Amino acid sequence: MSDEKEDLEKIYKDVFRDAVIYEKQYPIQMVAATYMAIAMRLYKTHLTDEEYGKMIQTVMDTEVKPYEPNKKLN
């Protein structure tokens, strides 16, 4: 696995683990909305308007699976 892919996997796991902790303290919609707001702000800061539009379209077109809340995280 490439260093970049390993880094992406690590940060995903770290941030997701934090989200699950926050979920125990706050309503899940509040946690999700906060992560979305941060993500959108980061994207808007670092992408061109065209890239931002493509990213938004990709998010809308991508199916995601729910996680199992009681499953142990790695």
N, C-alpha and C positions, 0 to 999 in steps of 0.2 A: 504494500500500500504506500502511496506517495506521502511525503511529509504534509503536503497541503490537505490531503484527504484525512490523514490522521488528526491533524489540527482541527479540521472541521468537525470530525466525529467527537473529539474531546470537548470542544467548546459547546457543541450541541448537548452532550450529556450533562455538562456542568450547568448550563443555563436551564435545561429542562428540570434537573434536580432542584434548582432554586425555585422554579415555578411550582413544583409539587409541594415544596415547603410553604410557599406563599398561599397556595390553595387551602392549606390547613388553617391559615390565619384570616383570609379574606375570601369573599365570594369569587368563584372561578371566573365569572364574567369581568370582574374588576381586574383580576390578574391578567386575563387574556387581553383585555382592552389596553392595559398598561404596556404589555409587550408589543402589541400592534402599534401603539402610538410611538414607542421608542423606535421600532423598526422603520416605520414610515418616515420619521424624522431623519434617521440615519440615511435611508435611501434618498430622500429628497435633497439632503446635503451633498451626497457624493455621486449622484447620477445626473446626467443631462435630462432635460424634460422628456426627450424621446425614450431614453433608457428607462426612466421612471415609468412612463406609460406602458412600455413593454413588460416591465416587472409586474405592474399591477395586473395586466392582462394574464400573465403567467399564473399569478396567485389565484385569480378567478377561475382559470381553466384547470387547475390542478386539484385532483381528488386527494384527500388525506384520510387516514384511518384514525379512529379514536384510540386512545391508549387505555390500558386496563388499570384503573385507579389503585387496585389492591396488589398489583404485580410489583415485585421488588425491582428497584432500579439498579443497574450495574454501576 
